[in-house]
Amino acid sequence: MISEKVVVGMNTEYPLDGLLTLPDDLSKKVPAVVMVHGSGPSDMDERVMKLAPFKDLAEGLARYGVASLRYDKRTFVYARKMKKLDPTVKEETIEDAILATCLLKNDPRIDPDNVFILGHSMGAMLAPRIDEQGGDYKGIVMVAGTPYRLEEIVLRQLRQAQKGNFFLNWIIGMEYRIYAKKFSDLYSLSDEEARKKKFAGGLSLYYFKEMGKLTAADYLMRSDKPVFILQGEKDFQVLADVDFKGFQDILKDKNNIRYKLYPGLNHLLVQAIYDDILKASKEYSIERHIDDEVIKDIADFIKENK
């Protein structure tokens, strides 16, 4: 395995440190994946406390002859600057994913016709859009995504969290009512009106409105590229019986999509310990690594669709 430091978006306003991971055998051009983070600021390993899923995936895929590029997220490096801009997912995620893709496709060791996108969580929600809006990948890997809108997931997770004591339930219930009211007329707002209404953390309602115009499932409905949708069965951030099944139900007539649900794995594709969204910090505070079965399945999908 070979790891090389790179810069995604060099000579742009937002250069980002990245890591290109290559297999040892470079006697011929190799397939590659661009990794796209979930929601919130994140480093190139997509580190969540003691877990580093992108690092696990990159090093594992290299053992199977697949290169990868991962990089720090723009909101991780330029948090203050981004907060002032009222960004959408275009500025937060999509632009850098496409720049990373261009960097990969122009590397002489990479097969430019066999570059894939791997999106995790919200990155999975955006992966089909990134493909359509400039990524132009050979195929799409979607890990722990959802066919539903982001605001629906926000409200659902608040409902899931109402398992604690009376005071905690009261606080969460109040948050739920505030956000539900904000989202209730989201798509009847003009873009200007949505920009003026704040959600939280520097985001306006336009962030949700712009992203929610088309869901991941909407983009997949109009694509015939190979897609691999996978998820952990013990994921409490997106749900196997709702989100994973939702993809299967909505896209049931699409024969270009492969599905796999992994028993016992959580949102970050490691063995789950807790089955409770309120114990997320405990769940992610114990070091574990992604099982080789998952990595091999992704590598096989890439190689089969070269």
C-alpha distance (Angstrom), angle and dihedral (degrees) to the residues before:
residue distance angle dihedral
M1 . . .
I2 3.80 . .
S3 3.81 123.9 .
E4 3.79 122.3 -166.4
K5 3.78 129.4 -177.1
V6 3.79 113.8 -124.4
V7 3.79 137.5 171.3
V8 3.78 119.4 -126.6
G9 3.78 112.3 -151.3
M10 3.78 96.4 13.9
N11 3.83 110.5 -174.6
T12 3.81 91.2 20.1
E13 3.79 127.6 107.6
Y14 3.82 90.5 -99.9
P15 3.82 112.7 41.9
L16 3.80 111.1 -179.3
D17 3.80 130.8 -159.8
G18 3.78 113.1 -120.6
L19 3.76 142.0 172.7
L20 3.78 124.7 -132.7
T21 3.81 110.0 -156.6
L22 3.79 116.5 -162.9
P23 3.80 133.9 -175.3
D24 3.79 117.8 -112.6
D25 3.80 93.6 -114.7
L26 3.80 108.3 72.8
S27 3.78 96.4 155.0
K28 3.79 86.9 121.5
K29 3.80 134.3 19.6
V30 3.80 112.1 -75.2
P31 3.82 133.3 -146.0
A32 3.80 116.8 -110.1
V33 3.81 144.6 -167.2
V34 3.78 132.8 -143.6
M35 3.81 111.3 -144.0
V36 3.81 118.7 -141.4
H37 3.81 120.6 -163.6
G38 3.76 132.2 -128.5
S39 3.80 124.5 -114.7
G40 3.79 124.2 -47.3
P41 3.80 131.4 23.9
S42 3.80 113.3 -36.9
D43 3.78 139.8 169.8
M44 3.78 123.8 -126.5
D45 3.83 92.2 -87.9
E46 3.82 90.0 52.4
R47 3.78 84.5 -127.2
V48 3.79 117.3 -165.5
M49 3.79 108.2 -176.4
K50 3.85 104.7 -64.6
L51 3.82 96.3 -5.5
A52 3.80 126.0 85.9
P53 3.82 108.1 -179.3
F54 3.81 98.5 172.0
K55 3.79 91.6 51.1
D56 3.80 90.2 50.5
L57 3.79 91.8 48.1
A58 3.81 95.3 45.6
E59 3.79 94.8 50.0
G60 3.79 92.5 41.8
L61 3.81 95.2 48.8
A62 3.81 90.6 49.8
R63 3.81 88.6 60.2
Y64 3.81 87.2 58.8
G65 3.80 94.7 48.5
V66 3.82 98.7 -97.5
A67 3.80 121.9 125.8
S68 3.80 123.0 -147.9
L69 3.76 141.3 -168.3
R70 3.77 122.4 -149.1
Y71 3.79 127.3 171.8
D72 3.79 143.2 175.3
K73 3.79 113.4 -81.9
R74 3.80 116.9 -111.4
T75 3.82 92.7 -121.0
F76 3.82 89.7 52.5
V77 3.81 93.7 56.1
Y78 3.80 101.2 30.5
A79 3.81 102.0 30.6
R80 3.81 97.8 143.9
K81 3.76 94.8 43.8
M82 3.79 93.2 47.7
K83 3.78 92.8 47.9
K84 3.80 90.4 61.4
L85 3.81 93.5 52.0
D86 3.82 101.5 60.9
P87 3.81 89.3 -131.5
T88 3.77 129.4 -159.7
V89 3.79 124.4 -148.3
K90 3.79 86.6 -89.9
E91 3.81 91.6 68.7
E92 3.80 94.7 30.9
T93 3.81 99.0 49.8
I94 3.80 120.3 -14.0
E95 3.81 100.3 64.0
D96 3.81 93.3 51.7
A97 3.80 93.8 44.9
I98 3.80 89.5 55.8
L99 3.81 92.0 46.4
A100 3.81 89.4 50.7
T101 3.79 89.3 50.0
C102 3.79 91.9 52.6
L103 3.80 90.1 50.1
L104 3.80 90.3 53.0
K105 3.79 95.7 45.5
N106 3.80 90.8 51.7
D107 3.79 94.5 51.9
P108 3.85 107.2 103.9
R109 3.81 91.7 -140.4
I110 3.82 93.0 57.3
D111 3.80 124.1 80.5
P112 3.83 100.0 -125.1
D113 3.80 91.3 -157.8
N114 3.79 91.9 57.2
V115 3.79 105.3 53.0
F116 3.82 115.3 131.7
I117 3.80 133.2 -170.8
L118 3.81 122.0 -128.9
G119 3.78 113.6 -166.5
H120 3.79 124.4 -175.7
S121 3.81 124.3 -155.6
M122 3.81 105.9 -38.4
G123 3.80 86.7 7.1
A124 3.81 86.6 60.8
M125 3.80 89.7 50.6
L126 3.81 88.8 54.4
A127 3.82 100.2 38.4
P128 3.83 97.1 90.1
R129 3.80 90.1 47.3
I130 3.81 91.9 49.5
D131 3.79 88.7 51.1
E132 3.79 92.2 51.8
Q133 3.79 96.1 42.5
G134 3.78 98.5 54.1
G135 3.79 111.9 -51.5
D136 3.80 93.4 93.8
Y137 3.79 95.6 -172.2
K138 3.77 129.7 -175.0
G139 3.79 88.7 -126.3
I140 3.80 145.2 -13.7
V141 3.81 130.7 -119.5
M142 3.81 113.9 -164.5
V143 3.80 117.1 -168.1
A144 3.82 119.6 -169.2
G145 3.78 95.4 -19.0
T146 3.79 132.6 146.7
P147 3.80 135.7 -135.7
Y148 3.80 89.7 -143.4
R149 3.80 132.1 85.5
L150 3.79 122.2 -86.0
E151 3.80 94.4 -118.4
E152 3.82 89.5 55.2
I153 3.80 90.0 54.7
V154 3.82 92.1 47.7
L155 3.80 91.4 54.2
R156 3.80 93.5 43.4
Q157 3.80 92.7 51.7
L158 3.80 89.9 51.8
R159 3.80 88.8 53.8
Q160 3.80 90.2 48.9
A161 3.79 90.0 53.2
Q162 3.81 92.8 58.5
K163 3.79 93.5 97.4
G164 3.79 100.4 94.1
N165 3.78 132.9 88.5
F166 3.79 123.9 -49.8
F167 3.81 95.2 -93.0
L168 3.82 93.3 48.6
N169 3.80 90.7 47.6
W170 3.79 89.9 50.9
I171 3.82 92.4 51.6
I172 3.80 93.5 46.4
G173 3.79 91.5 44.5
M174 3.79 89.9 53.5
E175 3.82 90.9 49.6
Y176 3.79 89.9 49.0
R177 3.81 92.6 53.2
I178 3.81 92.1 47.6
Y179 3.80 94.0 50.0
A180 3.80 94.3 40.5
K181 3.80 89.1 55.0
K182 3.81 91.5 48.4
F183 3.79 91.9 50.5
S184 3.80 96.7 41.7
D185 3.81 96.4 90.2
L186 3.80 97.6 21.7
Y187 3.79 97.9 128.6
S188 3.80 94.5 44.3
L189 3.82 90.6 59.2
S190 3.78 118.9 96.1
D191 3.80 115.0 -119.4
E192 3.80 89.6 -106.4
E193 3.81 92.4 51.2
A194 3.81 91.5 47.8
R195 3.80 90.9 51.4
K196 3.81 90.7 54.5
K197 3.79 94.3 53.0
K198 3.79 114.3 79.5
F199 3.77 125.3 -144.4
A200 3.82 107.0 -176.8
G201 3.78 140.9 -66.5
G202 3.79 94.4 32.3
L203 3.81 94.2 -52.9
S204 3.76 122.9 125.6
L205 3.79 126.2 -150.7
Y206 3.80 87.2 -103.4
Y207 3.82 88.2 73.8
F208 3.82 88.4 65.0
K209 3.80 95.9 37.6
E210 3.79 93.7 51.8
M211 3.80 93.2 46.8
G212 3.80 94.5 42.2
K213 3.80 97.5 56.1
L214 3.81 87.4 90.8
T215 3.80 126.3 15.2
A216 3.80 127.3 -145.7
A217 3.81 87.8 -100.4
D218 3.81 90.9 53.7
Y219 3.81 90.8 55.2
L220 3.81 92.2 44.7
M221 3.79 91.4 52.0
R222 3.79 90.0 65.4
S223 3.81 97.5 43.3
D224 3.79 129.7 81.2
K225 3.80 96.0 -171.1
P226 3.82 118.1 121.7
V227 3.80 112.3 -88.9
F228 3.80 131.2 -171.2
I229 3.82 115.0 -161.5
L230 3.80 114.2 -170.5
Q231 3.77 136.4 167.1
G232 3.79 143.5 167.1
E233 3.80 114.0 -103.7
K234 3.84 91.2 -138.1
D235 3.82 94.3 51.7
F236 3.81 109.0 135.0
Q237 3.82 95.8 -177.5
V238 3.77 94.6 61.0
L239 3.78 116.4 16.0
A240 3.78 128.8 -125.7
D241 3.82 94.3 -145.9
V242 3.80 93.2 46.5
D243 3.81 112.1 26.8
F244 3.80 102.6 26.5
K245 3.80 90.7 41.2
G246 3.80 89.0 43.3
F247 3.79 90.6 61.6
Q248 3.80 90.3 48.9
D249 3.80 92.8 49.7
I250 3.81 97.1 44.3
L251 3.81 94.7 42.9
K252 3.80 98.0 36.7
D253 3.81 92.8 125.8
K254 3.82 94.2 52.2
N255 3.80 112.0 98.3
N256 3.83 94.9 -174.9
I257 3.80 94.0 73.7
R258 3.81 127.3 90.8
Y259 3.81 121.7 -163.6
K260 3.77 133.3 -162.5
L261 3.79 130.7 173.7
Y262 3.82 115.9 -163.6
P263 3.83 115.5 -145.6
G264 3.78 114.7 -128.6
L265 3.80 97.7 7.8
N266 3.79 125.3 123.7
H267 3.81 134.8 -146.0
L268 3.82 92.1 -69.9
L269 3.81 93.2 47.3
V270 3.79 96.7 -110.0
Q271 3.80 126.9 116.6
A272 3.79 109.4 -70.8
I273 3.79 121.0 -124.4
Y274 3.79 101.7 178.3
D275 3.79 130.4 32.0
D276 3.77 97.4 -154.2
I277 3.80 130.9 94.2
L278 3.81 89.4 -146.8
K279 3.82 88.9 64.0
A280 3.81 95.0 53.0
S281 3.81 92.9 119.0
K282 3.81 91.0 53.4
E283 3.81 90.9 43.6
Y284 3.80 92.6 56.0
S285 3.82 98.3 37.4
I286 3.81 95.5 77.0
E287 3.80 116.7 79.0
R288 3.81 115.0 -118.0
H289 3.78 135.0 146.5
I290 3.78 136.5 -134.0
D291 3.79 112.2 -90.9
D292 3.79 117.6 -109.8
E293 3.82 90.7 -122.2
V294 3.81 90.2 68.1
I295 3.79 93.5 46.8
K296 3.81 93.1 47.3
D297 3.81 91.1 49.3
I298 3.81 91.2 53.8
A299 3.82 91.8 45.7
D300 3.80 90.8 48.8
F301 3.80 91.3 50.3
I302 3.82 90.4 52.1
K303 3.79 94.3 47.0
E304 3.81 93.8 44.9
N305 3.81 90.8 53.3
K306 3.82 98.7 43.6
